[in-house]
Amino acid sequence: MTRRFVIAVLTIFVALHAFAARKDTKMPKAAYKGEVGESPVGAIPDAELRDDARNRDVRITIEYPTRSANNPLIVFSPGYGGDNNAYVGLSSYWTSQGYVVIRVAHADAGKRAAEDLWTTLTQTDHRNRVRDITLVLDSLDLLEQRYEELKGKIDRTKIVAAGHSYGAYTAMLLGGMRIYPGPIGYADPRIKAVIAMSPQGPSDTRGLTKESWSEMKVPVLFMTGTRDQGIAEIETPEWRRQAFDNAAAGDKWLVVVEHARHATFVGRYDAFILAQSRESDPTPERVPIPGELPVPTDPRRPSTQPTRMQGSSAGAAAVRERDLFVTIKSMALAFLDAYMKEDAKGREALEKAGLGGGVEVQRK
């Protein structure tokens, strides 16, 4: 009994000492290391909004903190082919930290991206994606009436447009990016900040020039990875950085996560393993990954089962991918807190993120 008592006392002492040390040490918010927030996440998994002008029903998923009111709102636009069930790893994390997140399913949900995707997309496609987001913003009163649990949950003065890949294009349009020739703009004054994951750089087929970002006045977080290669040869990580390079100065941030791929931002580790296998064995028949632009196929190669990522190597790779995703969602949260909650710890986390290696941070 005496020995057990001594062990128990020592255990309590060590725990209290660790707590005191943590309390006395000025560290960035634990959430910026991927820890889930204090609020349980409530969800409305499959809501629908009617746009009579376009004769279209837009499906959305709403996640909200159950324990707080007047939360900033993030409207998230997925990559081409992604739907309102994708990117839950991002949205649920942000919601637990005090944000309402609405994920939108655009008209391209479930479709497969072709290598020549951007030559087939039109101004109508871009405009419809933007209109899906503005429909959500126009319908906030309706959503609160329809779903009582949303009443008082949204601070309508703090709205963020966020997206990945084609969703980043959509979010940047809402934040003031312009398309050429024109210029054609779709900026919405209700958008107070933008998160653009895997953004596009200048390209004729995308209607983007070096001037496209010159009128983006709101704070913007541009995010990419050192292995963020898209389906087209032009879509390199270096090309994606040019969105930041050409953006108007003032509250613009660039975060580059070492080793992060295009699919890393989706937050699905099974998708990562599949993507890895494709690089080793790019077969003609494949299941599409939401938000991912697949690598080109080689019809000369026979269709076989992927074999590169198996057993312990697949598990280790998934763990590394998870860690990269934690960095992505945490840096985005730091940006959100800095600009939507005016939290100095969020800005500090952004500024110091590049000091430990694995992350490059620029600001202008």
C-alpha positions in Angstrom: 0.0 0.0 0.0 2.8 2.4 0.9 4.5 1.9 -2.4 1.3 2.5 -4.3 0.7 5.6 -2.3 4.1 7.0 -3.1 3.7 6.2 -6.8 0.3 7.9 -6.8 1.7 11.1 -5.0 4.6 11.2 -7.4 2.3 10.9 -10.4 0.1 13.7 -9.2 3.1 15.9 -8.5 4.6 15.3 -12.0 1.2 16.1 -13.6 0.8 19.3 -11.6 4.3 20.4 -12.4 3.7 19.8 -16.1 0.5 21.8 -16.0 2.2 24.7 -14.1 5.1 24.7 -16.6 2.7 24.8 -19.5 0.7 27.6 -17.9 3.7 29.7 -17.3 5.1 29.2 -20.8 3.8 31.6 -23.4 3.0 29.2 -26.3 0.8 29.5 -29.3 -2.7 28.2 -28.9 -2.8 24.4 -28.8 -5.3 24.4 -31.6 -2.5 25.5 -33.9 -1.1 22.0 -33.4 -4.2 20.3 -34.6 -6.0 19.8 -31.3 -9.8 19.7 -31.5 -11.6 22.7 -30.0 -13.9 22.8 -27.0 -17.2 23.0 -28.8 -19.1 19.9 -29.9 -19.9 20.0 -33.6 -23.6 20.1 -34.6 -24.4 19.2 -38.2 -27.1 19.6 -40.8 -25.8 17.1 -43.2 -27.9 17.6 -46.4 -29.7 20.9 -46.6 -30.9 22.3 -49.9 -31.4 25.8 -51.3 -33.5 26.7 -54.3 -32.4 29.2 -56.9 -35.4 29.9 -59.1 -33.5 32.3 -61.3 -31.2 29.4 -62.4 -33.8 26.6 -61.9 -31.2 24.9 -59.7 -31.2 23.3 -56.3 -27.9 23.7 -54.4 -27.0 21.1 -51.8 -25.1 22.2 -48.7 -23.8 20.8 -45.4 -23.8 23.0 -42.4 -21.6 22.5 -39.3 -22.0 24.8 -36.3 -20.5 25.0 -32.7 -23.2 24.0 -30.3 -21.8 26.0 -27.4 -21.2 29.5 -28.8 -23.1 32.3 -30.6 -22.2 34.9 -33.2 -19.5 32.8 -34.8 -17.7 33.8 -38.0 -18.9 32.0 -41.1 -16.8 30.1 -43.6 -18.4 29.1 -46.9 -16.2 26.4 -48.5 -16.0 25.6 -52.2 -14.6 22.2 -53.1 -12.3 21.3 -56.0 -13.8 20.2 -59.3 -15.9 17.1 -58.8 -16.0 17.5 -55.0 -19.3 17.7 -53.2 -20.6 18.8 -49.8 -19.5 15.6 -48.2 -15.8 16.3 -49.0 -13.3 18.2 -46.8 -15.0 17.3 -43.5 -11.6 17.1 -41.9 -11.2 20.8 -42.4 -14.7 21.9 -41.6 -15.3 19.9 -38.4 -12.0 21.1 -37.0 -12.7 24.7 -37.7 -16.2 24.3 -36.3 -14.9 22.9 -33.1 -12.8 26.0 -32.8 -15.8 28.4 -33.0 -16.7 28.8 -36.7 -19.8 27.9 -38.7 -18.8 26.2 -41.9 -21.1 25.6 -44.9 -19.7 23.3 -47.6 -21.3 23.6 -51.0 -21.9 21.1 -53.8 -21.5 22.8 -57.1 -23.0 21.6 -60.4 -19.7 19.6 -61.2 -20.1 17.5 -58.0 -19.2 13.9 -58.8 -17.8 14.6 -62.2 -14.3 13.5 -63.3 -11.7 16.1 -64.2 -10.1 15.6 -67.6 -6.6 16.7 -68.5 -8.0 19.5 -70.6 -10.5 20.6 -67.9 -9.7 24.3 -68.0 -10.2 24.5 -71.8 -13.7 23.3 -71.3 -14.7 25.5 -68.4 -16.5 28.7 -69.3 -17.5 32.0 -67.8 -20.9 30.5 -67.1 -19.2 27.7 -65.0 -17.3 30.3 -63.0 -20.3 32.5 -62.6 -22.5 29.6 -61.4 -20.0 28.6 -58.8 -19.9 32.1 -57.5 -23.6 32.3 -57.6 -23.8 29.1 -55.5 -21.9 30.9 -52.7 -23.8 34.1 -52.9 -27.0 32.1 -52.8 -25.9 30.8 -49.4 -25.2 34.3 -48.2 -28.5 35.5 -49.5 -30.3 32.6 -47.7 -29.0 33.0 -44.2 -32.3 34.3 -42.9 -34.1 31.4 -44.5 -31.6 28.9 -43.1 -32.2 30.3 -39.5 -35.9 30.0 -40.0 -35.7 26.5 -41.3 -33.2 25.2 -38.8 -33.8 26.6 -35.3 -30.5 25.4 -34.1 -28.8 28.0 -36.3 -30.5 31.0 -34.7 -27.9 33.4 -33.4 -25.0 31.2 -34.5 -23.7 33.3 -37.4 -21.9 36.7 -37.2 -22.8 38.1 -40.6 -20.1 40.7 -40.5 -17.4 38.1 -40.5 -17.7 35.9 -43.5 -14.8 34.0 -45.2 -14.7 32.4 -48.7 -12.5 29.4 -48.7 -11.8 26.7 -51.2 -9.4 24.1 -52.7 -8.2 23.9 -56.3 -11.2 25.1 -58.5 -12.7 26.0 -55.2 -9.8 28.3 -54.5 -10.5 30.0 -57.9 -14.1 30.4 -56.8 -13.1 31.9 -53.4 -10.6 34.3 -55.0 -13.2 35.5 -57.4 -15.5 36.4 -54.5 -12.5 38.1 -52.8 -11.8 40.4 -55.8 -9.7 38.4 -58.3 -10.6 39.4 -61.9 -10.7 37.4 -65.1 -9.3 38.6 -68.4 -10.1 39.7 -71.1 -12.4 42.1 -69.4 -11.7 42.5 -66.6 -14.6 40.5 -65.3 -15.1 40.6 -61.5 -17.4 38.8 -59.1 -16.3 40.4 -55.8 -18.9 40.3 -53.0 -18.5 43.0 -50.3 -19.8 40.5 -47.6 -16.6 38.5 -48.0 -14.1 39.8 -45.4 -11.2 37.3 -46.0 -10.2 34.5 -48.4 -8.4 31.1 -47.9 -7.2 29.8 -51.3 -5.7 26.3 -51.1 -3.9 25.2 -54.2 -4.6 28.4 -56.0 -4.1 29.1 -59.7 -1.4 31.3 -61.2 -1.4 33.4 -64.4 -2.7 31.4 -67.4 -4.6 32.2 -70.6 -6.9 29.2 -70.3 -7.9 30.3 -66.8 -8.3 33.9 -67.8 -5.7 35.1 -65.3 -2.9 37.6 -65.8 -0.5 39.3 -63.4 -3.2 42.0 -63.0 -5.9 39.6 -61.9 -5.1 39.9 -58.1 -4.4 43.6 -58.1 -7.8 44.5 -56.7 -8.0 41.9 -53.9 -8.2 44.2 -50.9 -9.3 41.7 -48.3 -6.9 39.5 -46.3 -6.0 36.4 -48.2 -4.2 33.2 -47.1 -2.6 31.4 -50.2 -1.6 27.8 -49.4 0.2 25.2 -51.4 2.7 22.4 -51.0 6.1 21.6 -52.5 4.5 18.6 -54.3 1.2 20.3 -55.2 1.2 19.3 -58.8 -2.1 19.4 -60.8 -3.2 17.5 -63.8 -1.8 19.9 -66.3 2.0 20.4 -66.7 1.6 24.1 -65.9 0.1 23.4 -62.5 3.3 23.3 -60.5 3.8 24.5 -56.9 5.9 27.3 -58.3 3.1 28.4 -60.5 0.6 28.4 -57.6 2.8 30.7 -55.6 2.4 33.4 -58.3 -1.1 34.2 -57.0 0.5 35.5 -53.8 3.4 37.1 -55.8 1.0 39.1 -57.9 -1.6 40.0 -55.2 -1.9 43.5 -53.9 0.1 44.1 -50.8 -1.6 44.3 -47.5 -2.6 41.3 -45.3 -1.6 38.7 -47.8 0.0 35.5 -46.6 1.7 32.6 -48.3 2.1 29.2 -46.5 4.0 26.5 -48.4 3.9 23.1 -46.6 6.9 20.9 -47.5 5.9 17.6 -49.1 2.2 18.5 -49.3 0.4 17.3 -52.5 -2.7 18.4 -54.2 -4.8 15.7 -52.5 -3.3 16.5 -49.1 -5.7 19.4 -48.7 -8.6 17.0 -48.9 -7.6 15.4 -45.7 -8.3 11.8 -46.7 -5.5 9.4 -46.0 -7.1 6.6 -48.1 -7.1 9.1 -51.0 -3.4 9.7 -50.4 -2.5 6.0 -50.5 -4.5 5.7 -53.7 -2.8 8.7 -55.2 0.6 7.3 -54.3 -0.2 4.1 -55.9 -1.3 5.8 -59.1 2.1 7.5 -59.4 3.6 4.1 -59.4 1.0 2.5 -61.6 -1.2 5.1 -63.5 -3.9 2.7 -64.8 -6.7 3.8 -67.1 -9.5 2.9 -64.8 -9.5 4.7 -61.4 -11.9 5.9 -58.8 -11.9 9.7 -58.6 -10.8 11.4 -55.4 -12.9 14.4 -54.4 -10.9 17.6 -55.0 -8.0 15.8 -56.7 -7.0 16.4 -60.3 -5.9 12.9 -61.4 -2.6 12.3 -63.1 -2.8 11.6 -66.9 -3.2 8.0 -67.8 -1.1 5.9 -70.1 -3.4 3.7 -72.2 -0.4 1.5 -73.3 0.0 0.1 -69.8 -2.2 -2.8 -68.6 -4.6 -2.3 -65.8 -3.3 -3.8 -62.6 -3.9 -3.4 -58.9 -1.6 -0.8 -57.2 1.2 -2.4 -55.2 3.5 0.4 -54.2 1.8 1.4 -50.9 1.1 -1.7 -48.8 1.5 -2.9 -45.3 3.6 -0.9 -42.9 4.9 1.5 -45.6 1.3 2.5 -46.4 0.6 3.1 -42.7 3.7 5.2 -42.3 2.9 7.2 -45.3 -0.6 7.8 -44.1 0.7 9.0 -40.7 3.0 11.5 -42.5 0.1 12.7 -44.7 -2.0 13.1 -41.6 0.7 15.3 -40.0 0.9 17.5 -43.2 -2.9 17.9 -43.1 -2.7 18.9 -39.4 -0.3 21.7 -40.4 -2.6 22.8 -43.2 -5.8 23.1 -41.1 -3.9 24.6 -38.2 -2.3 27.3 -40.3 -5.6 28.1 -41.8 -7.1 28.4 -38.3 -4.4 30.7 -37.2 -5.2 33.0 -40.2 -8.9 32.8 -39.4 -8.4 33.7 -35.7 -6.0 36.5 -36.6 -8.5 38.2 -38.9 -12.0 37.0 -37.8 -11.4 37.0 -34.1 -8.6 39.6 -33.9 -6.6 37.1 -31.9 -2.9 38.0 -31.5 -2.1 34.4 -30.9 -3.3 33.5 -34.4 -1.0 36.1 -36.0 1.9 34.9 -33.8 1.3 31.3 -34.9 1.4 32.4 -38.5 4.6 34.5 -38.1 6.4 31.7 -36.2 5.3 28.8 -38.3 8.3 28.9 -40.6 10.8 28.9 -37.8 10.7 25.1 -37.1 11.2 23.9 -40.6 8.7 22.1 -42.9 6.7 25.3 -43.5 7.6 28.4 -45.5 5.7 31.6 -44.6 5.7 34.9 -46.4 3.7 38.0 -45.8 3.2 41.3 -47.6 
